[in-house]
Amino acid sequence: MKLYRIWAATRQQNAPAIRLLDRLNFVKVKETDDDEIEYGLR
């Protein structure tokens, strides 16, 4: 299976999800206007 991109999105208030994404080496890609953060796996 070839994966070209793995990404995740969460709300800025969801601190547990943000900590988990940080631990899994996801990098913040973009903050959207609707209070969401997008992450990509490096």
PDBQT receptor file of N, H, CA, C and O in Angstrom, charges set to zero:
ATOM      1  N   MET A   1       0.847  -1.170   0.000  1.00  0.00    +0.000 N 
ATOM      2  CA  MET A   1       0.000   0.000   0.000  1.00  0.00    +0.000 C 
ATOM      3  C   MET A   1       0.896   1.238   0.000  1.00  0.00    +0.000 C 
ATOM      4  O   MET A   1       1.752   1.395   0.871  1.00  0.00    +0.000 OA
ATOM      5  N   LYS A   2       0.697   2.088  -0.956  1.00  0.00    +0.000 N 
ATOM      6  H   LYS A   2       0.002   1.961  -1.664  1.00  0.00    +0.000 HD
ATOM      7  CA  LYS A   2       1.465   3.328  -1.035  1.00  0.00    +0.000 C 
ATOM      8  C   LYS A   2       0.641   4.469  -0.469  1.00  0.00    +0.000 C 
ATOM      9  O   LYS A   2      -0.416   4.811  -1.000  1.00  0.00    +0.000 OA
ATOM     10  N   LEU A   3       1.126   5.044   0.596  1.00  0.00    +0.000 N 
ATOM     11  H   LEU A   3       1.984   4.766   1.028  1.00  0.00    +0.000 HD
ATOM     12  CA  LEU A   3       0.461   6.200   1.193  1.00  0.00    +0.000 C 
ATOM     13  C   LEU A   3       1.281   7.435   0.860  1.00  0.00    +0.000 C 
ATOM     14  O   LEU A   3       2.484   7.487   1.116  1.00  0.00    +0.000 OA
ATOM     15  N   TYR A   4       0.620   8.422   0.290  1.00  0.00    +0.000 N 
ATOM     16  H   TYR A   4      -0.357   8.380   0.082  1.00  0.00    +0.000 HD
ATOM     17  CA  TYR A   4       1.314   9.638  -0.094  1.00  0.00    +0.000 C 
ATOM     18  C   TYR A   4       1.177  10.723   0.956  1.00  0.00    +0.000 C 
ATOM     19  O   TYR A   4       2.006  11.629   1.048  1.00  0.00    +0.000 OA
ATOM     20  N   ARG A   5       0.116  10.619   1.746  1.00  0.00    +0.000 N 
ATOM     21  H   ARG A   5      -0.557   9.883   1.670  1.00  0.00    +0.000 HD
ATOM     22  CA  ARG A   5      -0.101  11.666   2.744  1.00  0.00    +0.000 C 
ATOM     23  C   ARG A   5      -0.944  11.105   3.881  1.00  0.00    +0.000 C 
ATOM     24  O   ARG A   5      -1.959  10.445   3.657  1.00  0.00    +0.000 OA
ATOM     25  N   ILE A   6      -0.510  11.375   5.085  1.00  0.00    +0.000 N 
ATOM     26  H   ILE A   6       0.314  11.911   5.267  1.00  0.00    +0.000 HD
ATOM     27  CA  ILE A   6      -1.288  11.052   6.270  1.00  0.00    +0.000 C 
ATOM     28  C   ILE A   6      -1.510  12.356   7.004  1.00  0.00    +0.000 C 
ATOM     29  O   ILE A   6      -0.556  13.078   7.297  1.00  0.00    +0.000 OA
ATOM     30  N   TRP A   7      -2.765  12.664   7.305  1.00  0.00    +0.000 N 
ATOM     31  H   TRP A   7      -3.540  12.078   7.067  1.00  0.00    +0.000 HD
ATOM     32  CA  TRP A   7      -3.055  13.935   7.963  1.00  0.00    +0.000 C 
ATOM     33  C   TRP A   7      -4.147  13.735   8.999  1.00  0.00    +0.000 C 
ATOM     34  O   TRP A   7      -4.861  12.732   9.008  1.00  0.00    +0.000 OA
ATOM     35  N   ALA A   8      -4.247  14.721   9.864  1.00  0.00    +0.000 N 
ATOM     36  H   ALA A   8      -3.667  15.536   9.856  1.00  0.00    +0.000 HD
ATOM     37  CA  ALA A   8      -5.266  14.714  10.910  1.00  0.00    +0.000 C 
ATOM     38  C   ALA A   8      -5.730  16.151  11.125  1.00  0.00    +0.000 C 
ATOM     39  O   ALA A   8      -5.014  17.108  10.828  1.00  0.00    +0.000 OA
ATOM     40  N   ALA A   9      -6.940  16.274  11.646  1.00  0.00    +0.000 N 
ATOM     41  H   ALA A   9      -7.521  15.497  11.888  1.00  0.00    +0.000 HD
ATOM     42  CA  ALA A   9      -7.482  17.591  11.964  1.00  0.00    +0.000 C 
ATOM     43  C   ALA A   9      -8.180  17.513  13.315  1.00  0.00    +0.000 C 
ATOM     44  O   ALA A   9      -8.821  16.513  13.637  1.00  0.00    +0.000 OA
ATOM     45  N   THR A  10      -8.049  18.573  14.100  1.00  0.00    +0.000 N 
ATOM     46  H   THR A  10      -7.528  19.386  13.838  1.00  0.00    +0.000 HD
ATOM     47  CA  THR A  10      -8.701  18.635  15.400  1.00  0.00    +0.000 C 
ATOM     48  C   THR A  10      -9.014  20.083  15.742  1.00  0.00    +0.000 C 
ATOM     49  O   THR A  10      -8.476  21.006  15.131  1.00  0.00    +0.000 OA
ATOM     50  N   ARG A  11      -9.867  20.269  16.699  1.00  0.00    +0.000 N 
ATOM     51  H   ARG A  11     -10.304  19.519  17.195  1.00  0.00    +0.000 HD
ATOM     52  CA  ARG A  11     -10.188  21.618  17.186  1.00  0.00    +0.000 C 
ATOM     53  C   ARG A  11      -9.061  22.120  18.073  1.00  0.00    +0.000 C 
ATOM     54  O   ARG A  11      -8.359  21.327  18.701  1.00  0.00    +0.000 OA
ATOM     55  N   GLN A  12      -8.886  23.427  18.125  1.00  0.00    +0.000 N 
ATOM     56  H   GLN A  12      -9.455  24.072  17.615  1.00  0.00    +0.000 HD
ATOM     57  CA  GLN A  12      -7.820  24.014  18.942  1.00  0.00    +0.000 C 
ATOM     58  C   GLN A  12      -8.031  23.761  20.427  1.00  0.00    +0.000 C 
ATOM     59  O   GLN A  12      -7.064  23.768  21.188  1.00  0.00    +0.000 OA
ATOM     60  N   GLN A  13      -9.261  23.540  20.858  1.00  0.00    +0.000 N 
ATOM     61  H   GLN A  13     -10.047  23.534  20.240  1.00  0.00    +0.000 HD
ATOM     62  CA  GLN A  13      -9.546  23.297  22.276  1.00  0.00    +0.000 C 
ATOM     63  C   GLN A  13      -9.286  21.854  22.692  1.00  0.00    +0.000 C 
ATOM     64  O   GLN A  13      -9.340  21.553  23.885  1.00  0.00    +0.000 OA
ATOM     65  N   ASN A  14      -9.009  20.959  21.765  1.00  0.00    +0.000 N 
ATOM     66  H   ASN A  14      -8.965  21.203  20.796  1.00  0.00    +0.000 HD
ATOM     67  CA  ASN A  14      -8.839  19.543  22.063  1.00  0.00    +0.000 C 
ATOM     68  C   ASN A  14      -7.376  19.251  22.427  1.00  0.00    +0.000 C 
ATOM     69  O   ASN A  14      -6.631  18.671  21.637  1.00  0.00    +0.000 OA
ATOM     70  N   ALA A  15      -6.989  19.660  23.621  1.00  0.00    +0.000 N 
ATOM     71  H   ALA A  15      -7.594  20.131  24.262  1.00  0.00    +0.000 HD
ATOM     72  CA  ALA A  15      -5.595  19.516  24.067  1.00  0.00    +0.000 C 
ATOM     73  C   ALA A  15      -5.119  18.062  24.092  1.00  0.00    +0.000 C 
ATOM     74  O   ALA A  15      -3.983  17.815  23.689  1.00  0.00    +0.000 OA
ATOM     75  N   PRO A  16      -5.917  17.080  24.541  1.00  0.00    +0.000 N 
ATOM     76  CA  PRO A  16      -5.432  15.695  24.517  1.00  0.00    +0.000 C 
ATOM     77  C   PRO A  16      -5.091  15.201  23.105  1.00  0.00    +0.000 C 
ATOM     78  O   PRO A  16      -4.100  14.496  22.916  1.00  0.00    +0.000 OA
ATOM     79  N   ALA A  17      -5.902  15.567  22.127  1.00  0.00    +0.000 N 
ATOM     80  H   ALA A  17      -6.707  16.140  22.280  1.00  0.00    +0.000 HD
ATOM     81  CA  ALA A  17      -5.625  15.153  20.751  1.00  0.00    +0.000 C 
ATOM     82  C   ALA A  17      -4.361  15.828  20.221  1.00  0.00    +0.000 C 
ATOM     83  O   ALA A  17      -3.582  15.201  19.504  1.00  0.00    +0.000 OA
ATOM     84  N   ILE A  18      -4.156  17.077  20.561  1.00  0.00    +0.000 N 
ATOM     85  H   ILE A  18      -4.789  17.586  21.144  1.00  0.00    +0.000 HD
ATOM     86  CA  ILE A  18      -2.966  17.801  20.122  1.00  0.00    +0.000 C 
ATOM     87  C   ILE A  18      -1.714  17.175  20.725  1.00  0.00    +0.000 C 
ATOM     88  O   ILE A  18      -0.709  17.015  20.033  1.00  0.00    +0.000 OA
ATOM     89  N   ARG A  19      -1.763  16.819  22.011  1.00  0.00    +0.000 N 
ATOM     90  H   ARG A  19      -2.579  16.950  22.574  1.00  0.00    +0.000 HD
ATOM     91  CA  ARG A  19      -0.612  16.155  22.640  1.00  0.00    +0.000 C 
ATOM     92  C   ARG A  19      -0.320  14.812  21.972  1.00  0.00    +0.000 C 
ATOM     93  O   ARG A  19       0.840  14.468  21.746  1.00  0.00    +0.000 OA
ATOM     94  N   LEU A  20      -1.367  14.058  21.657  1.00  0.00    +0.000 N 
ATOM     95  H   LEU A  20      -2.310  14.338  21.841  1.00  0.00    +0.000 HD
ATOM     96  CA  LEU A  20      -1.180  12.768  20.994  1.00  0.00    +0.000 C 
ATOM     97  C   LEU A  20      -0.553  12.945  19.618  1.00  0.00    +0.000 C 
ATOM     98  O   LEU A  20       0.372  12.215  19.264  1.00  0.00    +0.000 OA
ATOM     99  N   LEU A  21      -1.041  13.897  18.845  1.00  0.00    +0.000 N 
ATOM    100  H   LEU A  21      -1.793  14.490  19.132  1.00  0.00    +0.000 HD
ATOM    101  CA  LEU A  21      -0.469  14.145  17.527  1.00  0.00    +0.000 C 
ATOM    102  C   LEU A  21       0.995  14.561  17.632  1.00  0.00    +0.000 C 
ATOM    103  O   LEU A  21       1.812  14.155  16.806  1.00  0.00    +0.000 OA
ATOM    104  N   ASP A  22       1.332  15.360  18.630  1.00  0.00    +0.000 N 
ATOM    105  H   ASP A  22       0.668  15.691  19.301  1.00  0.00    +0.000 HD
ATOM    106  CA  ASP A  22       2.734  15.742  18.851  1.00  0.00    +0.000 C 
ATOM    107  C   ASP A  22       3.591  14.515  19.165  1.00  0.00    +0.000 C 
ATOM    108  O   ASP A  22       4.691  14.367  18.633  1.00  0.00    +0.000 OA
ATOM    109  N   ARG A  23       3.084  13.641  20.028  1.00  0.00    +0.000 N 
ATOM    110  H   ARG A  23       2.190  13.761  20.460  1.00  0.00    +0.000 HD
ATOM    111  CA  ARG A  23       3.822  12.420  20.385  1.00  0.00    +0.000 C 
ATOM    112  C   ARG A  23       4.020  11.496  19.192  1.00  0.00    +0.000 C 
ATOM    113  O   ARG A  23       5.012  10.772  19.118  1.00  0.00    +0.000 OA
ATOM    114  N   LEU A  24       3.076  11.524  18.261  1.00  0.00    +0.000 N 
ATOM    115  H   LEU A  24       2.270  12.112  18.321  1.00  0.00    +0.000 HD
ATOM    116  CA  LEU A  24       3.155  10.678  17.069  1.00  0.00    +0.000 C 
ATOM    117  C   LEU A  24       3.930  11.338  15.926  1.00  0.00    +0.000 C 
ATOM    118  O   LEU A  24       3.931  10.837  14.801  1.00  0.00    +0.000 OA
ATOM    119  N   ASN A  25       4.589  12.461  16.218  1.00  0.00    +0.000 N 
ATOM    120  H   ASN A  25       4.588  12.868  17.131  1.00  0.00    +0.000 HD
ATOM    121  CA  ASN A  25       5.439  13.185  15.253  1.00  0.00    +0.000 C 
ATOM    122  C   ASN A  25       4.665  13.854  14.118  1.00  0.00    +0.000 C 
ATOM    123  O   ASN A  25       5.205  14.050  13.030  1.00  0.00    +0.000 OA
ATOM    124  N   PHE A  26       3.404  14.203  14.370  1.00  0.00    +0.000 N 
ATOM    125  H   PHE A  26       2.966  14.044  15.254  1.00  0.00    +0.000 HD
ATOM    126  CA  PHE A  26       2.677  15.001  13.398  1.00  0.00    +0.000 C 
ATOM    127  C   PHE A  26       3.139  16.447  13.533  1.00  0.00    +0.000 C 
ATOM    128  O   PHE A  26       3.501  16.896  14.621  1.00  0.00    +0.000 OA
ATOM    129  N   VAL A  27       3.124  17.165  12.420  1.00  0.00    +0.000 N 
ATOM    130  H   VAL A  27       2.830  16.800  11.536  1.00  0.00    +0.000 HD
ATOM    131  CA  VAL A  27       3.564  18.555  12.379  1.00  0.00    +0.000 C 
ATOM    132  C   VAL A  27       2.380  19.430  11.990  1.00  0.00    +0.000 C 
ATOM    133  O   VAL A  27       1.630  19.105  11.069  1.00  0.00    +0.000 OA
ATOM    134  N   LYS A  28       2.219  20.541  12.700  1.00  0.00    +0.000 N 
ATOM    135  H   LYS A  28       2.827  20.805  13.448  1.00  0.00    +0.000 HD
ATOM    136  CA  LYS A  28       1.121  21.467  12.384  1.00  0.00    +0.000 C 
ATOM    137  C   LYS A  28       1.343  22.043  10.993  1.00  0.00    +0.000 C 
ATOM    138  O   LYS A  28       2.404  22.589  10.691  1.00  0.00    +0.000 OA
ATOM    139  N   VAL A  29       0.324  21.912  10.155  1.00  0.00    +0.000 N 
ATOM    140  H   VAL A  29      -0.538  21.468  10.400  1.00  0.00    +0.000 HD
ATOM    141  CA  VAL A  29       0.401  22.373   8.777  1.00  0.00    +0.000 C 
ATOM    142  C   VAL A  29      -0.339  23.693   8.599  1.00  0.00    +0.000 C 
ATOM    143  O   VAL A  29       0.142  24.605   7.927  1.00  0.00    +0.000 OA
ATOM    144  N   LYS A  30      -1.535  23.780   9.222  1.00  0.00    +0.000 N 
ATOM    145  H   LYS A  30      -1.925  23.040   9.769  1.00  0.00    +0.000 HD
ATOM    146  CA  LYS A  30      -2.363  24.955   8.976  1.00  0.00    +0.000 C 
ATOM    147  C   LYS A  30      -3.383  25.118  10.093  1.00  0.00    +0.000 C 
ATOM    148  O   LYS A  30      -3.891  24.138  10.636  1.00  0.00    +0.000 OA
ATOM    149  N   GLU A  31      -3.673  26.367  10.427  1.00  0.00    +0.000 N 
ATOM    150  H   GLU A  31      -3.260  27.164   9.985  1.00  0.00    +0.000 HD
ATOM    151  CA  GLU A  31      -4.784  26.697  11.318  1.00  0.00    +0.000 C 
ATOM    152  C   GLU A  31      -5.863  27.332  10.463  1.00  0.00    +0.000 C 
ATOM    153  O   GLU A  31      -5.611  28.306   9.754  1.00  0.00    +0.000 OA
ATOM    154  N   THR A  32      -7.061  26.779  10.531  1.00  0.00    +0.000 N 
ATOM    155  H   THR A  32      -7.265  25.988  11.107  1.00  0.00    +0.000 HD
ATOM    156  CA  THR A  32      -8.154  27.288   9.706  1.00  0.00    +0.000 C 
ATOM    157  C   THR A  32      -8.947  28.344  10.460  1.00  0.00    +0.000 C 
ATOM    158  O   THR A  32      -8.801  28.506  11.671  1.00  0.00    +0.000 OA
ATOM    159  N   ASP A  33      -9.783  29.056   9.726  1.00  0.00    +0.000 N 
ATOM    160  H   ASP A  33      -9.902  28.925   8.742  1.00  0.00    +0.000 HD
ATOM    161  CA  ASP A  33     -10.606  30.110  10.324  1.00  0.00    +0.000 C 
ATOM    162  C   ASP A  33     -11.707  29.561  11.225  1.00  0.00    +0.000 C 
ATOM    163  O   ASP A  33     -12.211  30.279  12.090  1.00  0.00    +0.000 OA
ATOM    164  N   ASP A  34     -12.087  28.298  11.035  1.00  0.00    +0.000 N 
ATOM    165  H   ASP A  34     -11.678  27.715  10.332  1.00  0.00    +0.000 HD
ATOM    166  CA  ASP A  34     -13.164  27.730  11.835  1.00  0.00    +0.000 C 
ATOM    167  C   ASP A  34     -12.643  26.963  13.051  1.00  0.00    +0.000 C 
ATOM    168  O   ASP A  34     -13.229  25.960  13.460  1.00  0.00    +0.000 OA
ATOM    169  N   ASP A  35     -11.532  27.445  13.628  1.00  0.00    +0.000 N 
ATOM    170  H   ASP A  35     -11.056  28.260  13.296  1.00  0.00    +0.000 HD
ATOM    171  CA  ASP A  35     -11.004  26.943  14.899  1.00  0.00    +0.000 C 
ATOM    172  C   ASP A  35     -10.471  25.516  14.822  1.00  0.00    +0.000 C 
ATOM    173  O   ASP A  35     -10.539  24.772  15.800  1.00  0.00    +0.000 OA
ATOM    174  N   GLU A  36      -9.941  25.135  13.660  1.00  0.00    +0.000 N 
ATOM    175  H   GLU A  36      -9.886  25.739  12.865  1.00  0.00    +0.000 HD
ATOM    176  CA  GLU A  36      -9.420  23.804  13.459  1.00  0.00    +0.000 C 
ATOM    177  C   GLU A  36      -7.925  23.880  13.147  1.00  0.00    +0.000 C 
ATOM    178  O   GLU A  36      -7.443  24.866  12.589  1.00  0.00    +0.000 OA
ATOM    179  N   ILE A  37      -7.209  22.830  13.513  1.00  0.00    +0.000 N 
ATOM    180  H   ILE A  37      -7.601  22.029  13.966  1.00  0.00    +0.000 HD
ATOM    181  CA  ILE A  37      -5.785  22.722  13.201  1.00  0.00    +0.000 C 
ATOM    182  C   ILE A  37      -5.598  21.475  12.351  1.00  0.00    +0.000 C 
ATOM    183  O   ILE A  37      -6.141  20.416  12.667  1.00  0.00    +0.000 OA
ATOM    184  N   GLU A  38      -4.829  21.599  11.271  1.00  0.00    +0.000 N 
ATOM    185  H   GLU A  38      -4.387  22.459  11.014  1.00  0.00    +0.000 HD
ATOM    186  CA  GLU A  38      -4.511  20.453  10.436  1.00  0.00    +0.000 C 
ATOM    187  C   GLU A  38      -3.063  20.052  10.654  1.00  0.00    +0.000 C 
ATOM    188  O   GLU A  38      -2.178  20.900  10.766  1.00  0.00    +0.000 OA
ATOM    189  N   TYR A  39      -2.837  18.752  10.713  1.00  0.00    +0.000 N 
ATOM    190  H   TYR A  39      -3.557  18.063  10.622  1.00  0.00    +0.000 HD
ATOM    191  CA  TYR A  39      -1.509  18.193  10.946  1.00  0.00    +0.000 C 
ATOM    192  C   TYR A  39      -1.162  17.228   9.823  1.00  0.00    +0.000 C 
ATOM    193  O   TYR A  39      -2.041  16.608   9.224  1.00  0.00    +0.000 OA
ATOM    194  N   GLY A  40       0.123  17.110   9.549  1.00  0.00    +0.000 N 
ATOM    195  H   GLY A  40       0.837  17.613  10.035  1.00  0.00    +0.000 HD
ATOM    196  CA  GLY A  40       0.621  16.126   8.585  1.00  0.00    +0.000 C 
ATOM    197  C   GLY A  40       1.716  15.303   9.245  1.00  0.00    +0.000 C 
ATOM    198  O   GLY A  40       2.434  15.793  10.116  1.00  0.00    +0.000 OA
ATOM    199  N   LEU A  41       1.838  14.065   8.828  1.00  0.00    +0.000 N 
ATOM    200  H   LEU A  41       1.254  13.667   8.120  1.00  0.00    +0.000 HD
ATOM    201  CA  LEU A  41       2.866  13.186   9.389  1.00  0.00    +0.000 C 
ATOM    202  C   LEU A  41       4.134  13.319   8.580  1.00  0.00    +0.000 C 
ATOM    203  O   LEU A  41       4.108  13.234   7.352  1.00  0.00    +0.000 OA
ATOM    204  N   ARG A  42       5.239  13.526   9.260  1.00  0.00    +0.000 N 
ATOM    205  H   ARG A  42       5.261  13.595  10.258  1.00  0.00    +0.000 HD
ATOM    206  CA  ARG A  42       6.543  13.652   8.607  1.00  0.00    +0.000 C 
ATOM    207  C   ARG A  42       7.348  12.396   8.811  1.00  0.00    +0.000 C 
ATOM    208  O   ARG A  42       8.480  12.305   8.335  1.00  0.00    +0.000 OA
TER     209      ARG A  42
